[in-house]
Amino acid sequence: MHRGPLRAGEWVRLVDGKGRKHNFCLEAGKRFFSNRGHLDHDELIGREEGFTVTSSAGGEYLVFRPLLSEFVVSMPRGAAVVYPKDAAQIVAMADIFPGAHVVEAGVGSGALTCSLLRAVGPHGRVSSYERREEFADVARRNVSQFFGAAEGEAHPAWQLTIGDLAEALPASGERCDRIILDMLAPWDCLDAAADALRPGGILCAYVATTTQMSRFVETVRVHGGFTEPSAWESLVRDWHVEGLAVRPGHKMIGHTAFLVTARRMAPGERAPRKSRRPAPGAYGPDYTGPRADEADPRTDEAAED
């Protein structure tokens, strides 16, 4: 799919001269209407993408299949979507590879699910867990729409379970290579994730606030079965380029979420403790979260060595 002549049942993306975008599914005999007149779907079906077409009122449109990055920001939403810049970071930094078995919780509107399914390929598997049925319904429709699954059918590499990962994943007995947690309290799923991840596997959390990030990182440290967590965010700024008029664009995709990754240690093994002492006041009287140094039986003197 996603190559060759446009076919009925596929989605296309029309962009006019002002950059306004329209996405719709091609159906033989139907028409697309806008403030610039109408277009017959039959004029588009059978043509190679990447052409311009003129509507009945003289409006010109550029016609392509929507990219995944374009689809996810315009698709129907039940919950907030994982933006393309973060999905790309997850696929790269969590090292999602062809043939991998990836567990995802929660599924939201299915944006990240589409990226994961593409990354694992036909021989991989994505197991998604979602607590809310209404979100799962939206995700099913979006994933089916993007991959062109027949009505009533799901992507063959995708399994969607309604339930709490903290309970449902241990009950399934599944072992996996990667776990992605996109939820309000990812620390609640840490024990279940640790039991399901194969040694060397990667745990990745997608959280919106600094307090969530802090609690998750400290909980991972206390657990002891993972490497030192790595936390970051990415910011994307476009640029305006016209001859010598080169400047940053007026719009910027700033903070969307923080990402945290850590690797699973082998059973019975612990990563070396951080030797760098925390900044003064980092764990002062106002801090009430977990403390790795209190959970680790090793002494401060051993850490200093």
TINUBA-815754 format. One record per atom (N, C-alpha, C): residue number from 1; x, y, z. Coordinates in steps of 0.02 Angstrom, whole numbers. Layout:
BEGIN
    n       x       y       z
  NUM       X       Y       Z
...
***
This chain:
BEGIN
    n       x       y       z
    1      42     -60       0
    1       0       0       0
    1      44      62       0
    2      13     120      -8
    2      47     185      -7
    2      94     195     -66
    3      81     159    -121
    3     118     173    -183
    3      75     152    -242
    4      94     176    -302
    4      56     159    -361
    4      -3     206    -371
    5     -44     193    -422
    5    -102     236    -436
    5    -150     238    -377
    6    -183     295    -369
    6    -232     303    -316
    6    -291     256    -330
    7    -316     226    -275
    7    -369     177    -281
    7    -430     197    -239
    8    -488     175    -259
    8    -548     186    -218
    8    -538     152    -151
    9    -560     185     -97
    9    -550     159     -30
    9    -489     188       4
   10    -445     221     -34
   10    -386     253      -4
   10    -403     325      15
   11    -364     351      63
   11    -371     421      83
   11    -321     463      44
   12    -343     523      25
   12    -299     571      -8
   12    -300     636      30
   13    -249     677      16
   13    -242     742      50
   13    -236     795      -4
   14    -283     842      -3
   14    -281     898     -50
   14    -258     960     -14
   15    -212     999     -46
   15    -186    1060     -17
   15    -196    1116     -69
   16    -228    1171     -47
   16    -239    1226     -94
   16    -182    1276     -91
   17    -187    1329    -129
   17    -133    1378    -133
   17    -119    1414     -69
   18    -167    1416     -22
   18    -156    1448      42
   18    -134    1399      96
   19    -122    1338      77
   19     -99    1289     125
   19    -154    1253     163
   20    -217    1267     145
   20    -273    1233     178
   20    -276    1160     155
   21    -289    1116     203
   21    -284    1044     189
   21    -352    1010     197
   22    -365     962     153
   22    -426     923     155
   22    -409     849     147
   23    -431     808     193
   23    -421     735     188
   23    -488     701     178
   24    -491     655     131
   24    -553     617     121
   24    -537     550      88
   25    -586     505      93
   25    -578     438      65
   25    -606     437      -6
   26    -569     410     -53
   26    -591     407    -122
   26    -646     354    -131
   27    -700     375    -162
   27    -755     329    -177
   27    -780     343    -247
   28    -785     292    -287
   28    -807     300    -356
   28    -877     332    -358
   29    -884     382    -402
   29    -949     414    -410
   29    -963     471    -362
   30    -919     483    -313
   30    -931     536    -264
   30    -896     600    -284
   31    -915     655    -249
   31    -885     720    -261
   31    -858     750    -196
   32    -804     789    -203
   32    -777     828    -148
   32    -798     901    -159
   33    -827     932    -106
   33    -850    1001    -111
   33    -810    1046     -64
   34    -795    1106     -87
   34    -762    1157     -46
   34    -788    1225     -68
   35    -760    1278     -38
   35    -781    1346     -58
   35    -755    1364    -127
   36    -715    1320    -156
   36    -689    1331    -224
   36    -721    1283    -273
   37    -783    1261    -260
   37    -818    1217    -306
   37    -810    1144    -288
   38    -816    1100    -337
   38    -814    1029    -324
   38    -764     993    -369
   39    -746     933    -347
   39    -703     887    -385
   39    -735     818    -385
   40    -734     784    -440
   40    -758     715    -443
   40    -702     668    -420
   41    -718     622    -375
   41    -668     573    -353
   41    -641     534    -412
   42    -683     523    -462
   42    -661     483    -520
   42    -604     517    -557
   43    -597     585    -549
   43    -542     620    -581
   43    -475     603    -548
   44    -477     579    -486
   44    -417     565    -449
   44    -399     491    -450
   45    -450     448    -449
   45    -439     376    -447
   45    -403     354    -511
   46    -351     314    -501
   46    -312     287    -558
   46    -252     328    -577
   47    -243     388    -548
   47    -186     430    -565
   47    -131     420    -513
   48     -69     430    -534
   48     -12     428    -488
   48     -14     491    -445
   49      -3     484    -380
   49      -5     542    -335
   49      49     592    -354
   50      40     655    -331
   50      88     707    -346
   50      68     747    -407
   51       3     763    -413
   51     -20     802    -470
   51     -65     858    -444
   52     -79     907    -487
   52    -126     961    -471
   52    -191     950    -509
   53    -245     970    -477
   53    -311     963    -508
   53    -349    1028    -496
   54    -392    1046    -542
   54    -430    1109    -538
   54    -503    1094    -526
   55    -532    1128    -476
   55    -602    1118    -459
   55    -647    1154    -508
   56    -713    1144    -501
   56    -762    1174    -547
   56    -761    1250    -544
   57    -738    1279    -488
   57    -735    1352    -482
   57    -665    1380    -491
   58    -620    1339    -517
   58    -553    1363    -533
   58    -501    1357    -478
   59    -518    1324    -423
   59    -469    1315    -370
   59    -420    1258    -385
   60    -356    1272    -374
   60    -305    1221    -387
   60    -287    1185    -322
   61    -279    1119    -328
   61    -262    1078    -270
   61    -205    1031    -288
   62    -159    1023    -241
   62    -106     974    -246
   62    -131     909    -215
   63    -120     853    -248
   63    -148     789    -226
   63     -93     739    -210
   64     -92     716    -148
   64     -47     663    -125
   64     -85     617     -77
   65     -58     557     -66
   65     -80     518      -9
   65     -53     553      54
   66     -90     553     110
   66     -64     584     170
   66      -7     544     200
   67      46     578     220
   67      99     546     258
   67      73     528     328
   68     106     482     361
   68      86     464     429
   68      88     526     474
   69     141     567     467
   69     147     627     508
   69      91     676     496
   70      64     677     435
   70       8     721     419
   70     -57     691     443
   71     -63     625     437
   71    -125     592     456
   71    -139     598     530
   72     -88     589     573
   72    -100     585     644
   72    -120     653     674
   73     -99     708     643
   73    -118     773     672
   73    -186     796     648
   74    -216     760     600
   74    -282     780     575
   74    -335     727     586
   75    -316     669     612
   75    -364     615     620
   75    -411     629     680
   76    -469     595     682
   76    -515     603     739
   76    -481     582     804
   77    -496     618     858
   77    -463     605     922
   77    -512     588     977
   78    -493     538    1016
   78    -528     524    1078
   78    -487     551    1135
   79    -422     542    1130
   79    -373     569    1178
   79    -321     607    1138
   80    -280     646    1173
   80    -226     683    1140
   80    -179     633    1104
   81    -153     654    1047
   81    -110     610    1008
   81     -37     620    1026
   82       4     569    1015
   82      76     576    1019
   82      99     610     954
   83     128     669     959
   83     146     706     899
   83     204     672     862
   84     208     684     796
   84     259     650     755
   84     329     658     782
   85     347     717     808
   85     415     726     832
   85     430     679     891
   86     381     666     933
   86     391     621     989
   86     388     548     968
   87     342     532     921
   87     338     464     895
   87     404     444     862
   88     434     491     825
   88     498     477     793
   88     553     464     844
   89     553     504     898
   89     601     494     952
   89     592     426     986
   90     529     407     996
   90     515     342    1027
   90     540     285     983
   91     524     287     919
   91     546     234     874
   91     622     229     872
   92     656     287     872
   92     729     287     867
   92     762     271     934
   93     742     306     987
   93     777     300    1051
   93     757     238    1091
   94     697     212    1078
   94     678     148    1107
   94     697      91    1062
   95     729     106    1006
   95     758      56     961
   95     706       5     939
   96     650      30     913
   96     597     -15     888
   96     621     -45     822
   97     627    -110     818
   97     658    -142     760
   97     609    -190     726
   98     620    -206     662
   98     576    -253     627
   98     576    -321     663
   99     517    -348     674
   99     511    -411     708
   99     504    -407     783
  100     509    -346     811
  100     505    -337     884
  100     433    -348     908
  101     428    -369     971
  101     362    -371    1005
  101     361    -312    1052
  102     316    -264    1038
  102     311    -202    1076
  102     245    -201    1113
  103     247    -184    1177
  103     187    -175    1217
  103     176    -100    1227
  104     114     -78    1218
  104      98      -7    1223
  104      39       3    1270
  105      43      52    1314
  105     -13      70    1359
  105      -9     144    1373
  106     -63     184    1365
  106    -126     167    1332
  106    -122     188    1259
  107    -173     167    1224
  107    -173     174    1152
  107    -196     243    1129
  108    -233     280    1172
  108    -255     347    1153
  108    -296     347    1091
  109    -275     385    1040
  109    -311     388     976
  109    -278     347     922
  110    -225     311     940
  110    -193     267     892
  110    -135     297     852
  111    -115     358     868
  111     -61     390     829
  111       5     353     837
  112      26     341     899
  112      89     306     909
  112      83     234     885
  113      25     204     893
  113      15     135     870
  113      33     128     796
  114      13     176     755
  114      28     173     684
  114     103     173     672
  115     140     216     709
  115     213     218     701
  115     245     153     724
  116     220     125     779
  116     248      62     804
  116     236       4     756
  117     175       1     727
  117     160     -52     680
  117     203     -48     618
  118     215      13     595
  118     261      20     538
  118     331      -3     555
  119     354      14     616
  119     423      -1     634
  119     435     -76     645
  120     386    -111     674
  120     397    -183     687
  120     390    -225     625
  121     355    -199     574
  121     350    -234     511
  121     303    -294     514
  122     300    -332     458
  122     252    -387     454
  122     267    -446     500
  123     328    -451     524
  123     346    -507     568
  123     348    -487     641
  124     332    -425     657
  124     331    -402     726
  124     260    -403     754
  125     255    -377     815
  125     190    -377     849
  125     185    -318     896
  126     127    -286     896
  126     113    -231     943
  126      52    -251     985
  127      62    -254    1050
  127       7    -269    1096
  127     -10    -206    1135
  128     -69    -180    1123
  128     -90    -117    1154
  128    -141    -130    1209
  129    -135     -92    1264
  129    -181     -97    1320
  129    -213     -28    1331
  130    -278     -26    1336
  130    -314      36    1346
  130    -371      24    1396
  131    -374      68    1446
  131    -426      61    1497
  131    -495      81    1473
  132    -499     131    1428
  132    -563     160    1410
  132    -586     136    1341
  133    -645     107    1340
  133    -672      79    1278
  133    -682     132    1225
  134    -703     193    1245
  134    -716     245    1196
  134    -651     267    1160
  135    -595     267    1196
  135    -531     282    1164
  135    -510     225    1117
  136    -522     164    1140
  136    -504     106    1099
  136    -543     106    1033
  137    -606     126    1035
  137    -646     128     974
  137    -618     178     924
  138    -599     236     949
  138    -569     287     904
  138    -503     261     875
  139    -462     230     917
  139    -398     203     894
  139    -408     150     840
  140    -456     106     851
  140    -469      53     801
  140    -485      84     733
  141    -529     133     734
  141    -548     165     671
  141    -489     200     638
  142    -449     235     676
  142    -393     271     647
  142    -340     225     619
  143    -324     172     656
  143    -273     125     632
  143    -298      90     569
  144    -361      68     569
  144    -389      35     511
  144    -391      82     451
  145    -408     146     464
  145    -411     195     410
  145    -342     205     379
  146    -290     214     421
  146    -225     228     393
  146    -196     169     355
  147    -204     108     381
  147    -174      50     349
  147    -221      18     297
  148    -282      45     291
  148    -327      20     239
  148    -356     -49     254
  149    -365     -65     318
  149    -394    -130     336
  149    -468    -130     317
  150    -493    -188     297
  150    -563    -194     279
  150    -606    -183     340
  151    -668    -162     329
  151    -713    -148     385
  151    -722    -210     428
  152    -715    -201     493
  152    -722    -257     539
  152    -658    -296     551
  153    -604    -279     513
  153    -541    -313     520
  153    -489    -267     552
  154    -440    -297     587
  154    -387    -258     618
  154    -321    -273     584
  155    -271    -231     596
  155    -204    -243     571
  155    -180    -312     597
  156    -152    -355     554
  156    -135    -423     575
  156     -81    -426     629
  157     -41    -373     637
  157      12    -373     688
  157     -10    -340     753
  158     -73    -320     757
  158     -96    -280     814
  158    -148    -316     855
  159    -137    -315     920
  159    -186    -341     968
  159    -203    -287    1018
  160    -267    -270    1024
  160    -290    -218    1070
  160    -330    -249    1126
  161    -309    -238    1188
  161    -343    -266    1246
  161    -371    -209    1288
  162    -434    -216    1308
  162    -465    -167    1353
  162    -449    -189    1424
  163    -412    -148    1460
  163    -394    -165    1528
  163    -333    -127    1551
  164    -316    -136    1615
  164    -259    -104    1646
  164    -197    -147    1635
  165    -145    -118    1605
  165     -84    -156    1591
  165     -56    -187    1655
  166     -60    -152    1711
  166     -32    -177    1773
  166     -62    -244    1793
  167    -124    -257    1772
  167    -156    -321    1788
  167    -158    -367    1728
  168    -173    -340    1669
  168    -183    -382    1610
  168    -118    -411    1582
  169     -63    -372    1584
  169       0    -397    1556
  169      27    -457    1595
  170      30    -455    1663
  170      52    -515    1699
  170       7    -575    1687
  171     -59    -563    1681
  171    -106    -617    1669
  171     -95    -650    1601
  172     -71    -611    1552
  172     -61    -638    1485
  172       0    -683    1480
  173      49    -673    1525
  173     111    -711    1523
  173     157    -692    1466
  174     143    -636    1433
  174     183    -615    1375
  174     253    -591    1396
  175     302    -606    1354
  175     368    -576    1360
  175     377    -532    1299
  176     410    -476    1308
  176     415    -428    1253
  176     484    -395    1251
  177     497    -359    1197
  177     561    -327    1186
  177     561    -253    1207
  178     504    -220    1200
  178     499    -149    1216
  178     430    -136    1248
  179     429     -89    1295
  179     366     -68    1325
  179     363       8    1324
  180     307      35    1298
  180     296     107    1294
  180     237     124    1338
  181     248     168    1387
  181     195     187    1433
  181     175     259    1420
  182     114     268    1396
  182      86     335    1383
  182      24     341    1426
  183      34     362    1489
  183     -20     361    1537
  183      -6     410    1594
  184     -55     422    1636
  184     -48     472    1689
  184       0     448    1743
  185      -1     384    1761
  185      40     359    1816
  185      80     298    1793
  186     130     307    1750
  186     168     249    1724
  186     204     210    1778
  187     219     242    1835
  187     254     206    1889
  187     212     149    1917
  188     145     153    1909
  188     102      99    1933
  188     111      35    1893
  189     140      41    1833
  189     148     -18    1790
  189     220     -43    1790
  190     263     -16    1832
  190     334     -32    1828
  190     348    -105    1843
  191     318    -133    1895
  191     331    -203    1912
  191     308    -250    1857
  192     249    -237    1829
  192     223    -278    1774
  192     269    -273    1713
  193     293    -212    1699
  193     337    -202    1642
  193     403    -238    1652
  194     430    -235    1713
  194     494    -268    1727
  194     489    -343    1719
  195     433    -372    1739
  195     424    -445    1733
  195     416    -466    1661
  196     386    -423    1619
  196     373    -442    1550
  196     431    -428    1503
  197     473    -379    1520
  197     529    -361    1475
  197     584    -413    1477
  198     608    -429    1418
  198     667    -473    1414
  198     729    -434    1435
  199     780    -468    1462
  199     842    -433    1479
  199     870    -394    1419
  200     889    -332    1431
  200     911    -289    1376
  200     856    -251    1343
  201     793    -268    1359
  201     736    -232    1331
  201     733    -161    1356
  202     694    -119    1322
  202     691     -48    1338
  202     621     -29    1361
  203     619       8    1416
  203     558      37    1442
  203     559     111    1425
  204     503     137    1398
  204     499     207    1379
  204     433     235    1405
  205     437     292    1439
  205     378     326    1464
  205     370     393    1430
  206     308     410    1415
  206     289     473    1383
  206     245     510    1432
  207     272     563    1463
  207     236     599    1515
  207     234     674    1500
  208     182     707    1525
  208     171     776    1506
  208     201     827    1553
  209     211     810    1617
  209     231     860    1666
  209     297     842    1700
  210     329     893    1729
  210     392     881    1764
  210     382     838    1826
  211     325     845    1859
  211     313     804    1919
  211     305     730    1900
  212     271     717    1845
  212     265     648    1822
  212     334     620    1804
  213     373     660    1768
  213     440     638    1748
  213     482     622    1809
  214     482     667    1859
  214     522     656    1919
  214     503     593    1956
  215     437     583    1965
  215     416     524    2002
  215     432     460    1965
  216     424     460    1898
  216     439     399    1861
  216     513     384    1863
  217     555     434    1852
  217     628     423    1854
  217     649     396    1921
  218     626     426    1975
  218     646     403    2042
  218     619     334    2057
  219     560     317    2033
  219     532     250    2044
  219     573     198    2007
  220     595     214    1946
  220     638     168    1908
  220     703     157    1946
  221     732     210    1974
  221     794     203    2013
  221     783     158    2074
  222     728     168    2109
  222     715     128    2168
  222     705      55    2150
  223     674      42    2094
  223     661     -27    2074
  223     725     -68    2071
  224     777     -39    2041
  224     842     -71    2040
  224     854    -118    1982
  225     802    -136    1945
  225     810    -184    1890
  225     821    -153    1823
  226     835     -87    1823
  226     845     -51    1760
  226     909     -10    1764
  227     933       9    1705
  227     990      55    1703
  227     967     125    1724
  228    1015     169    1735
  228     999     239    1753
  228     954     269    1699
  229     895     295    1717
  229     849     323    1667
  229     878     384    1632
  230     859     392    1569
  230     877     450    1530
  230     813     488    1514
  231     811     554    1529
  231     751     594    1519
  231     767     654    1474
  232     721     671    1429
  232     732     728    1384
  232     666     750    1353
  233     669     806    1318
  233     614     828    1275
  233     644     854    1210
  234     602     858    1158
  234     626     884    1094
  234     583     943    1073
  235     614     993    1044
  235     580    1052    1020
  235     595    1060     945
  236     545    1077     906
  236     553    1083     834
  236     535    1153     811
  237     581    1185     776
  237     570    1253     751
  237     581    1254     676
  238     531    1278     639
  238     539    1282     566
  238     574    1348     548
  239     597    1353     486
  239     632    1413     463
  239     600    1440     399
  240     598    1506     394
  240     575    1540     335
  240     635    1553     290
  241     633    1530     228
  241     690    1537     183
  241     666    1566     116
  242     685    1627     101
  242     673    1659      36
  242     733    1702      19
  243     776    1677     -24
  243     836    1714     -42
  243     879    1729      19
  244     890    1795      31
  244     929    1815      89
  244     886    1825     151
  245     820    1818     144
  245     776    1824     201
  245     770    1755     235
  246     817    1741     279
  246     819    1677     313
  246     813    1690     388
  247     759    1665     417
  247     747    1679     488
  247     705    1622     517
  248     704    1616     583
  248     660    1566     614
  248     587    1580     597
  249     548    1528     588
  249     477    1536     575
  249     441    1564     636
  250     381    1588     625
  250     342    1617     680
  250     309    1565     724
  251     305    1503     699
  251     274    1450     737
  251     327    1399     757
  252     317    1370     816
  252     364    1321     840
  252     326    1267     878
  253     345    1204     867
  253     316    1149     906
  253     360    1143     968
  254     337    1173    1022
  254     376    1173    1084
  254     364    1112    1126
  255     350    1122    1190
  255     342    1064    1234
  255     278    1027    1219
  256     283     962    1208
  256     226     918    1203
  256     227     866    1259
  257     286     838    1271
  257     293     788    1324
  257     366     775    1338
  258     379     742    1394
  258     446     718    1410
  258     450     643    1395
  259     509     621    1375
  259     521     550    1364
  259     573     525    1413
  260     563     465    1438
  260     610     434    1485
  260     621     363    1461
  261     684     342    1456
  261     700     274    1437
  261     748     243    1487
  262     744     177    1494
  262     790     138    1535
  262     791      67    1509
  263     848      32    1518
  263     854     -37    1493
  263     847     -87    1550
  264     816    -143    1535
  264     805    -195    1584
  264     870    -233    1597
  265     887    -240    1661
  265     945    -280    1680
  265     926    -355    1681
  266     977    -398    1679
  266     965    -470    1685
  266     940    -485    1755
  267     903    -540    1764
  267     877    -558    1831
  267     933    -561    1883
  268     921    -528    1940
  268     970    -529    1994
  268    1027    -480    1988
  269    1030    -444    1932
  269    1083    -396    1921
  269    1059    -325    1935
  270    1104    -282    1960
  270    1089    -212    1972
  270    1141    -169    1937
  271    1118    -114    1910
  271    1165     -67    1878
  271    1205     -31    1931
  272    1265      -8    1915
  272    1304      32    1963
  272    1266      95    1983
  273    1272     114    2046
  273    1239     175    2069
  273    1272     236    2039
  274    1233     289    2033
  274    1262     352    2011
  274    1313     375    2062
  275    1372     393    2039
  275    1424     416    2085
  275    1420     491    2099
  276    1387     527    2054
  276    1382     599    2064
  276    1330     614    2117
  277    1349     654    2166
  277    1302     671    2219
  277    1248     719    2193
  278    1187     714    2220
  278    1134     759    2199
  278    1150     831    2217
  279    1119     878    2181
  279    1127     949    2196
  279    1098     964    2266
  280    1127    1012    2301
  280    1101    1030    2367
  280    1026    1048    2362
  281     987    1019    2406
  281     916    1032    2408
  281     874     989    2361
  282     907     948    2319
  282     868     906    2273
  282     820     860    2310
  283     843     835    2367
  283     800     791    2407
  283     789     823    2476
  284     773     887    2475
  284     761     923    2537
  284     695     905    2569
  285     676     943    2621
  285     615     927    2659
  285     551     930    2618
  286     552     966    2563
  286     491     971    2522
  286     483     911    2475
  287     537     871    2467
  287     532     813    2422
  287     501     754    2459
  288     448     726    2429
  288     413     671    2462
  288     411     607    2420
  289     447     607    2365
  289     446     550    2320
  289     493     494    2342
  290     499     442    2300
  290     544     386    2317
  290     617     408    2315
  291     658     372    2354
  291     730     386    2358
  291     769     323    2344
  292     808     324    2291
  292     846     264    2273
  292     899     248    2326
  293     930     298    2357
  293     983     285    2405
  293     955     253    2468
  294     890     264    2482
  294     860     231    2540
  294     841     159    2525
  295     827     144    2461
  295     807      76    2443
  295     867      31    2429
  296     924      61    2411
  296     983      22    2392
  296    1024       5    2454
  297    1038     -59    2466
  297    1075     -78    2526
  297    1149     -58    2523
  298    1174     -40    2465
  298    1244     -21    2460
  298    1256      46    2494
  299    1313      56    2523
  299    1328     115    2563
  299    1350     173    2518
  300    1347     233    2546
  300    1371     292    2510
  300    1446     286    2497
  301    1483     254    2544
  301    1555     248    2534
  301    1569     205    2474
  302    1530     152    2463
  302    1541     110    2405
  302    1526     148    2341
  303    1475     192    2343
  303    1458     231    2285
  303    1514     280    2268
  304    1546     308    2322
  304    1599     356    2310
  304    1660     323    2279
  305    1672     259    2295
  305    1729     224    2267
  305    1720     215    2191
***
